[in-house]
Amino acid sequence: MEQLLQLLTENRVLQHVQVKDWQEAVRTAGALLLKAGDIREAYIESSIQAAKELGAYFVVRPGVALSHARPGADVNRVGLSLVTMTPPVSFGHPHNDPVFLLFMFATLDNESHLDMLREIVELLCDDSMVNAIIRASDYAGLTNVLSQPSNR
């Protein structure tokens, strides 16, 4: 989880936030990337528009969503944010709602984010890791979880 730990700095993580709907959740995750300088504001709206057009395809497993838009000029550098939501939010997925964890990533091209995605997939295949991230009460707890070896 080395790259995740490097990308998920404290200013790119919000834990146990309350949002009214999936769009506010995506905007919240995007705002972290925007404030960090990883993206331009248009990237957030592109992510929301993609979800409106394609549906909740980015709700990748029960309780977890991975929001993003296409690479392009609205991305300044590879970025990753994480928002945990209490209570969870419905994204409109028939099987994987409600969502507790929302990752948002941004990438410059079709390849620069592959190592990050590999680590995210490894993490998401481990139910105990996902549950530990949801339960982490603060940033130190989150980094402790991400520092542990996967049970997979």
N, C-alpha and C positions, 0 to 999 in steps of 0.2 A: 504494500500500500504506500510505497515511497512517494510516488508522484501525487497521489491523493493528499497525502500529508503536506506536500510542498504547495499544492494549489489551494487547499482548503484552509487558508489562513483565517485567523479569528475574525477579520473584517469581511470575510466571505461566508460566514455561517450565522444563522439565526435559529435559535432553538425554542420550541414550544410556543410558537406565535399563533395567534388566532386571526384567521382570514375569513372573509365572507363567502368566497367562491374560488374556483380554480384560476380564474383570470387574476384575481388579487394575489393568489399564491405565486403565479408566474411573474407578475410585476414585482413582487417582493424579492424573489430570487434574482431577477434581472437587475433590480436596483443595487444589489450587492456588487454585481459585476460592473455596473455602470460607475458606481462610486469608486471602485478599485481601479478604474481606467481600462478595464479589459474590453469593454464594448462601448458602442454609441447607443443612444436611446432607441433608435429605430430597430435595433436587434430585438428588443423586448417585444415590440409590437409585431415584428415578423414571426416571433415564436408563437404568439397568441393567434395570429392569422393562420399559421400552419396548422395549429390544433383545431381551429374552426373549420378549415377546409378538409382536413384529413381525419378528424375525430381524435379520440383519446388513444391513439396508437402508441404514445410515449409513456403510457402507464404500463410499465414493463413487467411487473409482477404484483401480486397483492400488496397494496399499501405503498408502492414506490413508483414515482414518475421521474422521467429523465427528459426535461424540456430543452429544446434547442431550435435553432433556425439554420438555414443554409450558411455555409462559410461565405465570407465576402467582405465588402468594404466597411460594414458596420462592426467588424471585429478588429480590435487593436492587437490582441495577443490571445493565446490559449487561456481560457479562464474556466473556473468551476466554482459554483456556489452550492450551498446546501441550506434548505429550510426544513425544519421539522414543525409539524402542525398539530396543535392540540386545541380543539378536537380535530380529527381528520376531516378532509374535504372530498366531496365527490367530484370526479373529473369526467364522469359520463362513460366510464368503461364498464361493460356488462359483467365482468368477472373480477376485476382487480381493485375496484373501489371499496372503501374510501382510501384516500392517500394520506399517509403519515409523513413520508419523506419525499421531498422534491429536490432533485439535483437539477441544476441548469448548467449546461456547458456551452462554450463558444470556441470556435476554432477558425483558424485562418484559411485552411484548405482541407482536402479530403483525407490527409494522412497525419497531420501534426498532432492529432488527438488520440491516435490509436492505442498508445500505451496507457493513457488515462482510461479509455473505455475498457480495455482489458482488465484493469484493476477494479473498475466499477462492476463489471460482469462477475469477476471473482467474488467480490464482496456480496453482490446480490444473490449469488448462489448459496450463500451461507446464512441460513435462517437465524442462527444465534447472533451473528454479526449485525444483521439488519435490526433485530430486536434490541440489541445492545445500543445501537445508534439511536433508535427511537427513545429508549429509556435514559440516555445520557443527559444529565441535568445541566451540564455546562460544557464550555469548550474544552477544558482539561479532560473531562470525562470522554468526550468525543475523540480527542487525540489519543487517549489511552486505548480506546476500542480499536482505532485504526492502526495502532502500533502492535496489536496482538496478531500472532499468526492465525491464518484462517483455519477453521476446522475441516475444511473441504479436502 
